[in-house]
Amino acid sequence: MTPCMPRLLMSNAFFALGKGRRRAPLRFRQGSQNILVSSPMALATIWDADILIWATSTMIAAQRCGAPIPSVLQATRYEILRFPGRDVSGGYYERLPDGLERLSRTNVVISASEWTDEQTGAPWIEDWRISAGVVHIRLAAWLCEAVLTPRAVLALDPAYFTLTSGFERLLYLIARRHAGQQRDGWAFEVAHLHRKTGITQTLVAFVALLRRVARSNTLPGYRIELSDLNRPEHVRFRPIGGLSVDKPVGIPVDNFERTRLSTVESTPITCENHG
């Protein structure tokens, strides 16, 4: 099952980028909408979002294969934790409830008006529980709508999960969302990209981070090009390699349990039989 994510969540920092307990809310503007992400405890992190990627991928797989989409998603702890391709150890099992709780306590407000103290928003997860090793997750209705709207999700390179920096993960999502497989990619003003990431460091420190990522060349499928190495005004995400992620496929599926999503040909994401 190929990982995929709603486009809506791939343009800005909807999640804390560090593994520490960030309590400060995230505020930004996306198009004509004002976004506020807050929590009475700690914000859900971009690693907690792996659970949402699993949920999104599960729903899209069911939708594309004509299977019913349950209101409550279920899987074993191992299946959810193993989905990103990691080796699952005892520590991951212990931390899973904390991640689920952060997702259920983090509230998202998307509004055309300015934020007010009265706006409480909606969580990522409405409800969750773990029983006999099986995880039961009910996604928030607004997130389900964002997932199931036609052409609203993009497939992710599975190598995304190998990125150990929250900053690099967000840069990849932004590149995937905006550059896609356009030959020339997509360029941002550095100051604009700085605002999109929610990074609290100064612009000078942000540019230093960009240079480091550009030198390491760690973003799966993309390279970062700075207009000037000393004081860049623009940054471009340029796709590398010749594989298109925009070519649809139409392979018949007769057994949902033995199918996954194509890891190469996606957008629109389609089912592929590997039985």
C-alpha positions, 0 to 999 in steps of 0.5 A: 500500500503506497503512502499518500497524503491529502494535498491540503496538508502538504503546503504548510506546517500543520504539525510540530517539526520537533520531537519535543513537546511543542505547546505554542500554536501554529498560525498561518494563511493558506490561500484565502484561509486562516489556519490555526493548529493548537492543543491544550497539551502538546501539538501532534508532530510530523512523526505522529502524522505517519498514523494519518498517512496510514489511515489516508492510504487505507481509505484511498486503497479501499475507495479505489478498489470499490471496498466499503470505507468503515467509519472506524479504521482497524489494524494491529499495532504492528501493522500501523507501526510497520507501515512506514517500513521501520523495524518495530521495537518495544519502544514504538509500541509504548509511544503509539498511545501518546501519538494517538492522544496528541492527534486527538487533542490537537485542534485545527481551525480552517476559517476565512475569518481571523482567529478568535479565542472562541474558535475551538476547531476539530481534531485530527482523530475523533476517537481511538482505542487499543484493545487486544493489540488492535487499534481502532481509529475514527478520523475527524469528519473534516479530514475524511472529507479532505481525503475522499474528495476526488484528486485530493491526495498525492502519493508519497515516496516511501523513502519519505519515512527514512527522513530523520529531520522534521524540517526535511520531511516538511520540505519534501511534502512542499516539494511533492505538492508544488513541484510534482514532476514539472520539469522546472519544478517550483520556486519560492521566495526564501522569505515566503518558504520560511513563513510556510515552514513555521520555523521560529529561527531567523531568516539567516538561520533558515537559509543555513538550514536550506543550504545544509539540506541542499548539500546533503541531497536527502529529499527523495526525488528532488533537489534544492537549488538556491539562487545565491549561496550567500544571500539567496532570494529564491529556492527551487525544488527540482525533480530528479529522475525520469519517472512520472508520478502523474500517469494513471493506471487502470489494472483490474482488481478482484481481491482487495486484501491482496492489492496495494497502491502503485508506488510509481504511477499515481495521481490519480492513485489507482489499485494494482493487483499483485496476487 
